[in-house]
């Protein structure tokens, strides 16, 4: 599992569908996941720290988890099949851990509220992840600059 985070949330210009971009913590790959409008709103409110006057569904879910003496240990984006993403919510309690199947959007909305880490399976990043074009170009430019200025001495002794 690779640590990731919510990089941004926006609308796909082509179909006006909300899309959440997940980015690996120590890398450049980004995974877009198209989600529903209510789930996008739930994630956005949590990211912005907005508290509703009454508990929303994901607030209620976190309250139920807490009331049963469990904590949300982590959220995992586990696989992608035919463009559909799958996720798991890992709950920890006195009796051990329990893994619950989830839609990624619900898992992410819960993760933001619980303040828990988010992970993606390497296979998900390999299949659905990509490096944004601008960042890829910047990385290539940095590498070209390195190649233009590197000397054998930069690599230490050659003897």
QUIWOZI-V682597 format. One record per backbone hydrogen bond with DSSP energy under -0.5 kcal/mol. NH is the residue of the N-H (numbers start at 0). CO is the residue of the C=O. Records with the same first field share a line. If there is no record, write none. Layout:
NH->CO / CO
This chain:
1->119
3->117
4->22
6->4 / 20
7->20
9->18
11->16
12->10
15->11
16->11
18->9
19->32
20->7
21->19 / 30
22->4
23->28
24->2
26->23
29->129
30->21
31->29 / 127
32->19
34->17
39->35
40->36
41->37
42->38
43->39
44->40
45->41
46->42
47->43
48->45
49->44
51->49
59->55
60->56
61->57
62->58
63->59
64->60
65->61
66->62
67->63
68->65
69->64
70->91
72->70 / 89
73->89
74->116
75->87
76->118
77->75 / 85
78->85
80->83
83->80
84->82
85->78
86->101
87->75
88->99
89->73 / 87
90->88 / 97
91->70
92->95
93->68
95->92
97->90
99->88
101->86
106->102
107->103
108->104
109->105
110->106
111->107
112->108
113->109
114->110
115->110
116->72
117->3
118->74
119->1
120->76
123->120
124->120
125->121
126->122
127->123
128->123 / 124
129->29
131->27 / 129
135->131
136->132
137->133
138->134
139->135
140->136
141->137
142->138
143->139
144->140
145->141
146->142
147->143
148->144 / 145
149->145
153->150
154->151
155->152
